[in-house]
Amino acid sequence: MRIAIIGLSMLTLSACGAAGSEFGTEEAAGPCGNIQAMLDARTEAEPFKRLRGVNKMMGDTPLSDTFIGTHKPFGAACTASVMNGFGAGTTIYTYSCPLFEGNSIGRDDERADAEAAFDTAASEMRACLGDGWETAEDTENGDYQVYHKLTYKPVDMADSASGFTVDPAFLEMSYTPFMRGRGGPPGWQVMLQFQAQVDTPAKE
């Protein structure tokens, strides 16, 4: 089920500035410190570049398009990624933060912890995004026994001319007793992800 919700809060982004929440700091601070750095970074010319640390490794090989994130919203260890080759030269940038990853496949064992992580992040997103953003809610996904996803985008956001448009941000909680796609672990998971796309200008 997908439900559109307009007008998240009367608070504005300017009211969400957090003292001490500079780009590159590890721990968030202030009432909107968890999300403000990511909101600002996604609008940079090269999104999230200022939140990249060193490259992640695959064995002894550094991954050229995947980086350890330097901003840790809600204490999460995040990953910044760059994905090229979409459509006619579109590049997708992501900043992904696992807010909770369970250690049990039991449906009830860690449900309260997962829901608490989801609710905490949802509350800050709701309070800090302001009336210029809207959210859509999904509560069904055939791959999971429990699913809850909030997708966020600016109210005046236009679709990309590339033929597809990524969502600027989403918060997702899911549970499955089975292995996830691409070898992901079973159990509860809560993910907060900010995204941006840069389209190659059309040739005249």
Disulfide bonds with the S-S distance in Angstrom:
Cys32-Cys128 1.99
Cys78-Cys97 2.12
